[in-house]
Amino acid sequence: MKKNKAIVTLLVMALLLCGFAYTAVEGIGTEKAGAASGIRLGLDLAGGVSITYQVVGEGEPSAEDMADTIYKLQRRVEGYSNESQVYQEGSDRINIEIPGVSDANAILEELGKPGSLVFMDSSQNVVLTGTEVQDARAATQQDQMGNSQNVVTLTMTDEGRVKFAEATRAAYPTNDIIYIIYDDTVISSPRVQAEITDGQAVITGMGSFEEAEQLASTIRIGGLRLELEELRSNVVGAQLGSAAIASSLKAAAVGFALVVVFMAAVYFLMGLAASLALGIYTALIVVLLNLFEITLTLPGIAGIILSIGMAVDANVIIFARIREELATGKSVQSSVNAGFEKAFSAILDGNVTTLIAALVLGLKGSGTVKGFAQTLALGIVLSMFTALVITKQILKALYAVGLKDAKIYGVGKEGKTMPFLAKKNIFFAVSLAVILGGFVIMGVNKASKGNALNYSLEFVGGTSTNVVFNEDRSIEDIDANVVPYIEAITGDGNVQTQKVAGSNEVIFKTRTLTVEEREKFRTAMVENFSVEPEKITAETISSTISKEMQTDAIVAILIATVCMLVYIWFRFKDIRFGASAVLALLHDVLVVLAFYAVARVSVSSTFIACMLTIVGYSINATIVIFDRIRENMAVMGKKGDLQEVVNRSVSQTLSRSIFTSLTTFFMVASLYIFGVSSIREFALPLMVGIICGTYSSVCITGALWYVLRTKVVKKEK
């Protein structure tokens, strides 16, 4: 690269940083596209609309019907946001909370009134019920003349397919009408133009696409087992309050500053280049979160933290390789090229493995799992681009402008090979003791406290208490002055607070309160805040993470694990690499689970994101070591000492393991120090997971592979 071109490159990089940073702050155009202020935020960070439905009819609905209705509503409102929540209140009410919106009437109009839906023939016989329609969607199709028309496509259940086939068979000879009736009102009257036996039908004649969407929405919500009517709707504030956002931004700034200082102190000029690339990455991810309309929540922040850690990790791997090349006497230019080339496979495999998991979780997961997967996938793609393209161009430009002295890049030294495998039995014993100890503690907790873990209301339900204060209180004032009284009563730092817009009403969601605790709650409000007793009401609410959503998450994680196993097997040509990687992941998850049990940290919706973050972090560290083992085996040949290969590989990547852990730890520790109580309960297990992941990658992963290679399976000839 010539000097003039290098200067232009550096100027372009500086302009990119300034441009993306400006866009992230101010946005582009009158609509301020790309601005951080325009990022969709979840209920926990920004609030939204809360709608309560009452079941119509005499007697209490069955638990099965309530669960089925809640799950179907959950799937439908995810069209507004993946972070939407649907849960039961009392015995016959259902709450829907949709983040990022403020017009309850518009949501109610679009969502439709959940009522009874039937399909009737011209003799007014019911031929199909709404529960036998699996899905209804608005679409655009071509008619026989090639003109575009708006339609509604219907998909029946297996039972509905049979009934609909019989109905259309009877109606087709005379092109009779099948009426679609919702709450005793005909909403559509299509003529049967064919015998439909495959359970796939199309309703034509829509005046506009909006009309088709309205009809499809009505049919979908009319397929619920229970008939519902609106009881109330409110605009509610953020569960965590603006203080949580401010503290998270402060934590991100402090964490990023620490990373920049650390990288510059350890890697000199290369560290400064990486810091510039990371600055571009951070500003760009803010812009893209807005442009792709991804809803950002606390779990989503976890995905971004992980992707930043992986972006730093990619640079650390590259820089370690460059220093190794410089140690052999090569020129700076040759070392930079060789460093990027040799680091590429480890970076590619580590990021692709995590990206596979993110894609599976995004497709198969729901709720917070899907939101986590979206931010993680976006971050991974950007982190690879900035590390392999932006950082490389910056380094080449710095060299071209005259910064060619190897000392300012840092010349590596031949490190001593440490005998990690000699202590593998000690490492295995320590890990086994911690994991078994965790299970013992969980057993003790189950016997003494009723639950092995400290499940929050998202998993087991709880109590929702509405308090109408005598004066308007900000959410920050409530978090600082009211919530501590509640936490003292519940002994739980996971109190969720929502303020109803335009009123003095505040909703407090806690774990399930006993009669005595409800009375203490009431007394605390009356004596300390002069609340009138009759303005305090409490209801039992169900979990916001239903059993179906939990099942979806578990299935998604299992599929992601299998996909990662297959990918590692394919890339490393040895299933033992994949098997030991999965065992190491299981180790990290169980150790962190033991920490949850011992510390009684609240297991909330962030628990799943926390575990997924640890898995992504751990698999990335494992891939780096496996890549070095593969490389050293190729150099030493089949006759090489496997024990020496593992020890050397782990020793060569030791600095990477420590430095990457430190930079990621800086980000999470900043969240813990500056965050509100619920954020601290999220950051603390993450810090434990980072430490555990570092330990397992250095002490466990290589040893597991060695055991599988030499003991469980016969040596290859």
LUMTITOR-400652 format. One record per residue (C-alpha): x, z, y. Coordinates in steps of 0.1 Angstrom, whole numbers, padded with zeros to 4 digits, always signed. Layout:
REM LUMTITOR-400652
XZY;...
This chain:
REM LUMTITOR-400652
+0000+0000+0000;+0014-0010+0034;+0017+0014+0062;-0009-0002+0085;-0034-0004+0056;-0026+0032+0047;-0034+0044+0083;-0067+0024+0082;-0075+0041+0048;-0069+0076+0062;-0090+0068+0093;-0118+0054+0071;-0117+0086+0049;-0118+0108+0081;-0147+0087+0094;-0166+0090+0061;-0162+0127+0062;-0175+0129+0098;-0202+0104+0092;-0216+0121+0061;-0213+0155+0077;-0231+0142+0108;-0258+0127+0086;-0262+0159+0067;-0267+0179+0099;-0286+0154+0122;-0299+0127+0099;-0303+0090+0106;-0330+0074+0127;-0362+0089+0140;-0371+0103+0106;-0337+0120+0103;-0331+0105+0068;-0304+0123+0049;-0305+0155+0069;-0301+0188+0052;-0332+0201+0070;-0352+0174+0051;-0342+0185+0016;-0372+0195-0005;-0370+0232-0012;-0387+0251-0041;-0411+0280-0038;-0382+0304-0040;-0365+0289-0009;-0393+0274+0012;-0427+0284-0001;-0457+0260-0004;-0493+0260-0013;-0510+0286-0036;-0543+0277-0051;-0564+0300-0073;-0590+0287-0097;-0618+0307-0114;-0631+0298-0148;-0668+0287-0147;-0691+0301-0173;-0702+0334-0188;-0679+0356-0208;-0641+0356-0208;-0623+0325-0219;-0602+0326-0251;-0565+0330-0248;-0560+0297-0265;-0582+0278-0240;-0564+0295-0211;-0530+0286-0225;-0540+0250-0231;-0554+0246-0196;-0524+0262-0179;-0500+0240-0198;-0519+0208-0189;-0522+0218-0153;-0484+0225-0153;-0477+0190-0165;-0500+0175-0138;-0487+0195-0108;-0451+0186-0117;-0460+0152-0102;-0457+0170-0068;-0426+0190-0078;-0407+0200-0109;-0406+0235-0095;-0444+0239-0094;-0457+0270-0112;-0490+0276-0130;-0499+0310-0144;-0528+0332-0153;-0541+0359-0130;-0564+0386-0145;-0585+0374-0174;-0602+0343-0160;-0582+0330-0131;-0554+0304-0128;-0529+0302-0100;-0511+0270-0090;-0481+0272-0066;-0467+0239-0053;-0435+0240-0032;-0426+0219-0002;-0462+0212+0010;-0483+0229+0036;-0517+0212+0035;-0538+0230+0009;-0568+0208+0015;-0548+0176+0009;-0535+0190-0024;-0570+0200-0035;-0583+0166-0027;-0555+0148-0045;-0555+0172-0075;-0593+0171-0078;-0617+0198-0089;-0611+0207-0125;-0645+0203-0141;-0663+0188-0171;-0657+0151-0180;-0676+0131-0205;-0680+0094-0215;-0716+0083-0222;-0731+0051-0235;-0762+0035-0220;-0785+0057-0241;-0769+0087-0225;-0752+0098-0257;-0718+0115-0253;-0692+0093-0271;-0660+0109-0258;-0651+0141-0240;-0624+0146-0214;-0602+0166-0238;-0599+0135-0260;-0582+0115-0232;-0545+0121-0235;-0535+0105-0202;-0548+0084-0173;-0526+0065-0149;-0531+0041-0119;-0513+0008-0123;-0511-0028-0111;-0516-0057-0135;-0520-0095-0134;-0555-0109-0142;-0562-0141-0161;-0557-0161-0129;-0524-0145-0122;-0537-0124-0093;-0526-0088-0089;-0553-0062-0096;-0555-0024-0094;-0564-0007-0127;-0566+0026-0145;-0549+0028-0179;-0563+0053-0205;-0545+0067-0235;-0567+0085-0261;-0558+0113-0284;-0559+0105-0322;-0594+0119-0324;-0604+0101-0292;-0590+0068-0305;-0614+0069-0334;-0644+0079-0313;-0636+0053-0286;-0633+0025-0312;-0667+0033-0326;-0682+0034-0290;-0667+0001-0280;-0676-0015-0313;-0712-0007-0306;-0712-0017-0269;-0691-0049-0271;-0717-0074-0284;-0739-0069-0253;-0711-0060-0229;-0728-0026-0224;-0716+0000-0200;-0697+0032-0209;-0703+0057-0181;-0676+0082-0171;-0694+0113-0158;-0676+0141-0140;-0696+0173-0131;-0729+0154-0136;-0718+0126-0113;-0710+0090-0124;-0674+0083-0112;-0670+0050-0130;-0692+0026-0150;-0669+0000-0166;-0684-0027-0189;-0670-0030-0224;-0652-0064-0227;-0636-0059-0261;-0636-0037-0292;-0607-0012-0285;-0592+0003-0316;-0557+0013-0305;-0567+0041-0281;-0554+0021-0251;-0580+0011-0225;-0579-0004-0190;-0605+0001-0163;-0606-0028-0138;-0625-0034-0106;-0606-0009-0084;-0608-0017-0047;-0574-0003-0039;-0545+0014-0056;-0555+0046-0039;-0589+0044-0055;-0573+0038-0089;-0551+0069-0084;-0581+0090-0074;-0600+0080-0105;-0570+0085-0128;-0564+0120-0113;-0601+0129-0118;-0600+0118-0154;-0568+0137-0161;-0580+0170-0146;-0614+0165-0162;-0597+0167-0196;-0591+0204-0194;-0607+0227-0220;-0621+0249-0193;-0642+0241-0162;-0626+0256-0130;-0637+0261-0095;-0616+0269-0064;-0616+0305-0055;-0590+0305-0027;-0561+0286-0013;-0532+0297+0009;-0500+0285+0024;-0473+0309+0013;-0438+0316+0025;-0405+0314+0005;-0402+0340-0023;-0366+0347-0013;-0371+0343+0024;-0349+0325+0050;-0323+0352+0047;-0316+0339+0012;-0310+0304+0025;-0288+0317+0053;-0268+0339+0030;-0264+0310+0005;-0251+0287+0032;-0227+0314+0044;-0215+0320+0008;-0210+0282+0003;-0190+0280+0035;-0168+0310+0026;-0164+0298-0010;-0154+0263+0001;-0129+0276+0027;-0113+0298+0000;-0110+0267-0023;-0094+0247+0005;-0068+0274+0012;-0061+0279-0025;-0057+0242-0032;-0034+0238-0002;-0013+0268-0012;-0009+0258-0048;-0007+0220-0046;+0007+0214-0011;-0001+0179+0002;-0021+0170-0029;-0043+0201-0023;-0050+0189+0013;-0060+0155+0000;-0083+0170-0026;-0099+0192+0002;-0106+0161+0022;-0122+0145-0008;-0142+0176-0016;-0154+0177+0020;-0167+0141+0016;-0183+0151-0017;-0201+0181-0002;-0215+0162+0028;-0225+0133+0005;-0244+0154-0020;-0264+0170+0008;-0274+0135+0021;-0283+0123-0014;-0304+0153-0022;-0325+0143+0007;-0326+0106+0000;-0334+0111-0037;-0361+0137-0028;-0347+0162-0053;-0363+0196-0050;-0336+0222-0045;-0341+0257-0059;-0318+0286-0068;-0312+0270-0103;-0305+0237-0085;-0278+0255-0065;-0263+0265-0098;-0260+0228-0108;-0243+0220-0075;-0218+0249-0079;-0210+0237-0114;-0205+0201-0102;-0182+0214-0074;-0162+0233-0100;-0159+0202-0120;-0148+0182-0090;-0121+0207-0083;-0112+0207-0120;-0107+0169-0121;-0083+0172-0092;-0064+0201-0109;-0060+0181-0141;-0047+0151-0121;-0023+0171-0100;-0009+0189-0131;-0002+0155-0146;+0015+0142-0115;+0038+0173-0114;+0047+0168-0150;+0057+0132-0143;+0077+0143-0112;+0095+0168-0135;+0108+0139-0156;+0125+0123-0126;+0100+0096-0118;+0093+0086-0082;+0063+0100-0064;+0045+0066-0065;+0050+0062-0102;+0040+0098-0109;+0008+0095-0089;-0002+0064-0109;+0008+0079-0142;-0010+0112-0134;-0043+0095-0127;-0039+0073-0158;-0032+0102-0182;-0058+0125-0167;-0086+0099-0169;-0096+0104-0205;-0100+0142-0201;-0120+0138-0169;-0141+0111-0184;-0149+0129-0216;-0155+0163-0199;-0179+0148-0173;-0197+0124-0197;-0203+0152-0221;-0219+0174-0194;-0237+0143-0180;-0253+0137-0215;-0265+0173-0215;-0279+0169-0180;-0298+0136-0188;-0313+0151-0220;-0324+0182-0201;-0338+0161-0173;-0359+0140-0198;-0370+0167-0222;-0370+0198-0201;-0396+0210-0176;-0398+0231-0145;-0365+0247-0134;-0346+0231-0163;-0355+0196-0150;-0345+0206-0114;-0312+0220-0126;-0305+0188-0146;-0312+0166-0116;-0288+0183-0092;-0261+0186-0120;-0263+0149-0129;-0261+0139-0092;-0231+0162-0087;-0212+0150-0118;-0214+0113-0108;-0203+0121-0073;-0175+0145-0085;-0160+0118-0107;-0162+0093-0079;-0145+0115-0054;-0118+0127-0078;-0109+0093-0093;-0114+0071-0063;-0114+0090-0030;-0085+0114-0039;-0064+0086-0053;-0068+0064-0022;-0060+0094+0001;-0028+0102-0019;-0017+0065-0019;-0023+0063+0019;-0003+0095+0025;+0026+0082+0005;+0025+0049+0024;+0026+0065+0058;+0059+0081+0049;+0051+0113+0030;+0074+0105+0000;+0094+0137-0006;+0086+0150-0041;+0089+0186-0028;+0057+0183-0007;+0039+0173-0039;+0054+0200-0060;+0076+0193-0090;+0064+0207-0123;+0085+0229-0145;+0086+0229-0183;+0065+0259-0192;+0072+0281-0222;+0050+0275-0253;+0031+0306-0259;+0021+0317-0295;-0016+0318-0290;-0024+0311-0326;-0003+0341-0337;-0030+0363-0322;-0060+0343-0332;-0073+0371-0356;-0072+0396-0327;-0091+0371-0304;-0117+0365-0332;-0121+0402-0338;-0125+0410-0301;-0151+0383-0297;-0170+0393-0328;-0170+0429-0317;-0184+0420-0283;-0211+0398-0298;-0221+0423-0325;-0221+0451-0299;-0245+0430-0278;-0269+0427-0307;-0266+0464-0313;-0274+0472-0277;-0304+0447-0278;-0317+0466-0309;-0314+0499-0290;-0331+0485-0260;-0359+0471-0282;-0364+0505-0298;-0362+0526-0266;-0375+0503-0239;-0398+0479-0258;-0377+0447-0250;-0342+0437-0261;-0336+0422-0227;-0349+0430-0192;-0374+0402-0190;-0388+0394-0156;-0423+0385-0147;-0415+0347-0152;-0412+0353-0189;-0436+0382-0197;-0459+0383-0167;-0463+0412-0144;-0484+0425-0115;-0493+0407-0083;-0501+0431-0054;-0516+0418-0022;-0510+0440+0008;-0525+0433+0043;-0503+0450+0069;-0516+0461+0103;-0491+0439+0121;-0473+0406+0115;-0441+0412+0096;-0414+0386+0090;-0402+0380+0055;-0368+0392+0065;-0382+0425+0078;-0402+0428+0046;-0371+0422+0024;-0351+0447+0044;-0376+0475+0048;-0405+0471+0024;-0389+0457-0008;-0365+0486-0012;-0394+0510-0017;-0408+0487-0043;-0375+0483-0061;-0372+0521-0062;-0406+0523-0080;-0400+0494-0104;-0362+0499-0110;-0360+0461-0108;-0342+0440-0083;-0362+0409-0091;-0392+0415-0067;-0407+0383-0055;-0422+0383-0020;-0445+0357-0005;-0461+0358+0030;-0495+0341+0035;-0492+0318+0065;-0514+0327+0095;-0521+0362+0084;-0506+0397+0078;-0511+0394+0041;-0480+0396+0018;-0480+0391-0020;-0455+0411-0040;-0449+0400-0076;-0432+0426-0099;-0428+0434-0135;-0460+0449-0150;-0468+0481-0133;-0483+0511-0150;-0513+0529-0135;-0489+0556-0122;-0466+0530-0107;-0495+0512-0090;-0505+0545-0074;-0469+0551-0062;-0469+0516-0048;-0502+0522-0030;-0489+0556-0016;-0456+0541-0004;-0475+0514+0016;-0500+0539+0031;-0475+0566+0040;-0446+0544+0052;-0464+0514+0067;-0498+0528+0076;-0516+0502+0054;-0553+0509+0048;-0558+0517+0011;-0587+0492+0007;-0564+0464+0019;-0541+0468-0012;-0553+0449-0043;-0534+0444-0076;-0539+0419-0105;-0521+0414-0137;-0505+0379-0139;-0492+0359-0168;-0457+0345-0172;-0449+0315-0150;-0427+0301-0178;-0452+0294-0206;-0444+0294-0243;-0447+0256-0242;-0422+0254-0214;-0398+0278-0232;-0402+0256-0263;-0395+0225-0242;-0363+0241-0229;-0351+0252-0263;-0358+0217-0278;-0340+0200-0249;-0309+0223-0253;-0308+0217-0290;-0310+0179-0285;-0283+0181-0258;-0260+0201-0281;-0264+0175-0309;-0257+0147-0285;-0226+0164-0272;-0214+0170-0308;-0219+0133-0316;-0201+0122-0285;-0171+0144-0291;-0170+0133-0327;-0171+0096-0316;-0144+0101-0289;-0120+0122-0309;-0127+0106-0343;-0130+0140-0360;-0162+0160-0363;-0141+0192-0364;-0135+0188-0327;-0172+0187-0321;-0180+0215-0344;-0154+0239-0328;-0167+0229-0294;-0202+0238-0303;-0190+0271-0319;-0172+0279-0286;-0203+0272-0266;-0223+0295-0289;-0196+0322-0284;-0199+0320-0246;-0237+0321-0247;-0238+0351-0270;-0212+0370-0249;-0231+0365-0217;-0263+0374-0235;-0246+0407-0245;-0238+0413-0209;-0275+0407-0200;-0284+0434-0226;-0258+0459-0215;-0261+0456-0178;-0299+0451-0180;-0297+0422-0156;-0332+0407-0151;-0339+0377-0173;-0357+0354-0149;-0362+0317-0144;-0325+0315-0133;-0315+0328-0168;-0319+0293-0183;-0299+0277-0155;-0272+0303-0157;-0268+0297-0194;-0268+0259-0189;-0241+0263-0162;-0219+0283-0185;-0224+0258-0213;-0214+0229-0189;-0184+0248-0176;-0173+0258-0211;-0176+0223-0226;-0155+0208-0198;-0127+0233-0203;-0128+0227-0241;-0125+0189-0236;-0094+0193-0215;-0076+0212-0243;-0089+0188-0270;-0076+0158-0250;-0041+0174-0248;-0042+0182-0286;-0051+0146-0293;-0023+0133-0271;+0003+0157-0286;-0007+0148-0321;-0002+0111-0313;+0033+0119-0299;+0044+0142-0328;+0028+0122-0356;+0010+0133-0387;+0040+0153-0399;+0040+0174-0367;+0033+0211-0370;-0004+0216-0361;+0003+0252-0350;+0029+0240-0326;+0006+0213-0314;-0022+0238-0306;+0001+0263-0289;+0018+0236-0268;-0015+0220-0258;-0031+0253-0247;+0001+0263-0229;+0003+0230-0211;-0033+0233-0199;-0031+0271-0191;-0025+0266-0154;-0055+0243-0152;-0077+0268-0170;-0067+0296-0146;-0068+0276-0114;-0101+0259-0121;-0116+0293-0130;-0104+0308-0098;-0118+0281-0076;-0152+0282-0093;-0151+0320-0093;-0146+0319-0055;-0178+0299-0050;-0199+0322-0073;-0183+0354-0060;-0192+0344-0024;-0228+0341-0036;-0227+0376-0051;-0211+0391-0020;-0234+0375+0006;-0265+0369-0014;-0298+0390-0014;-0305+0411-0045;-0321+0383-0066;-0292+0360-0058;-0267+0386-0068;-0286+0391-0101;-0281+0353-0106;-0244+0352-0096;-0232+0383-0116;-0238+0367-0150;-0223+0335-0138;-0191+0353-0129;-0190+0369-0164;-0196+0334-0178;-0167+0319-0159;-0144+0347-0172;-0157+0343-0207;-0154+0305-0206;-0118+0308-0195;-0111+0332-0223;-0128+0311-0250;-0111+0279-0239;-0076+0295-0239;-0079+0319-0269;-0108+0307-0291;-0113+0269-0289;-0079+0257-0301;-0079+0284-0328;-0113+0274-0341;-0102+0238-0344;-0070+0249-0361;-0090+0269-0387;-0114+0241-0394;-0085+0217-0397;-0064+0237-0420;-0087+0261-0439;-0122+0249-0441;-0113+0213-0447;-0083+0201-0466;-0054+0187-0447;-0054+0150-0442;-0027+0132-0461;
